[in-house]
Amino acid sequence: MCFRNALDHRRGPVENAGAHLSNLRVVPMKTMYPRGSEKNLIKLLTGREVRPGGLPAEVRCVVMNVSSARASYRAIAFKEPLYERVVSVSGTPVKSPKNLLVRIGTPVESLLKDCGGFIQSPEKLLSGGPMMGRTLSDVQIPVMKAMTAITALNEKESRIGEESDCIRCAECIHVCPVNLQPVLISEAYRRGDLEKARALGAMDCIECGNCSYICPSKIPLLQNIRDAKAAIRTLDEKKKEGA
């Protein structure tokens, strides 16, 4: 609560927002996608590195976004369950993009109406942003606790292009923020070699979408890696059931 009030009434640079609190330090950072991922933040702010497959707690860190911090405070202080969240509705086709505080369970269609609908028919509607978002197949889908944004794309923005063979340019490797080899994980998954995909670090992928965005061959690297992760989890569950 003190931290929120300090920001609301700050005077001067944002790094001075918590100057009157001895146990708080505000560190402004340059905007660079996907710097907000927890492992990247930990490395940048503390110099500590979370091992592949490890958790922040192993390096004595907890990463919590503003919404989770607020929800935790409300739960502890007022015994209030999480029943609402802020959802950003944006995109070229949206008439009046807005940040909306909505009840969990509200249909996506209701949020779109609150933004005035569309000025043009969207080609694709995403739950999330343009890089990491997943396609919404129905506007009657309810807002869930993990839904942070709804993004509408027009035809030009959603155009991906035809997939072609990998040209071994290594661009996907260069842009991966967690130093994976996305194309090799993708190829292993397509060959059905889940253990190879696991060994290459598929489960450490933060699903930022950089690899798919940069790929000149338009290979759906992100989707392949997501599918690989899901298949590995299913495989592990079956092993536990058979143990």
HELIX and SHEET records of a PDB file:
HELIX    1   1 CYS A    2  ASP A    8  1                                   7    
HELIX    2   2 VAL A   14  ASN A   16  5                                   3    
HELIX    3   3 GLU A   38  THR A   46  1                                   9    
HELIX    4   4 PRO A   56  VAL A   59  5                                   4    
HELIX    5   5 VAL A   66  PHE A   78  1                                  13    
HELIX    6   6 VAL A  108  ASP A  114  1                                   7    
HELIX    7   7 GLU A  155  SER A  158  1                                   4    
HELIX    8   8 GLU A  171  VAL A  175  1                                   5    
HELIX    9   9 PRO A  182  ARG A  190  1                                   9    
HELIX   10  10 LEU A  194  ALA A  199  1                                   6    
HELIX   11  11 ALA A  202  ASP A  204  5                                   3    
HELIX   12  12 ASN A  210  ILE A  214  1                                   5    
HELIX   13  13 LEU A  221  GLY A  242  1                                  22    
SHEET    1   A 5 LYS A  98  ARG A 103  0                                        
SHEET    2   A 5 GLU A  84  SER A  90 -1                                        
SHEET    3   A 5 ALA A 149  LEU A 153  1                                        
SHEET    4   A 5 LYS A 124  SER A 127 -1                                        
SHEET    5   A 5 ARG A 134  THR A 135 -1                                        
END                                                                             
